[in-house]
């Protein structure tokens, strides 16, 4: 590796699955927000 700035010399050591990353991120955030919403509704009913 004489020319470290040449992108052709860098191969992908760890392949990424972008669609799976997006799906896990979206699902995780959706689950977290569902829990937050449920707790907020329960707290509202306890208060009133």
C-alpha positions, 0 to 999 in steps of 0.5 A, a space after each residue: 500500500 504505497 498510495 494510501 489515498 487511492 480508494 481502489 486499494 481499500 477493500 471493504 473489510 466489514 460489509 454493511 447491510 444498509 437496509 437492515 441497519 435502517 430497519 433496525 434503527 426505525 424499529 428500535 426508535 418506534 419501539 422506544 417511542 411506543 414505550 414512552 407514549 404508553 408510560 405517558 398515557 398511564 401517568 396521565 390517567 394516574 394523575 387525573 
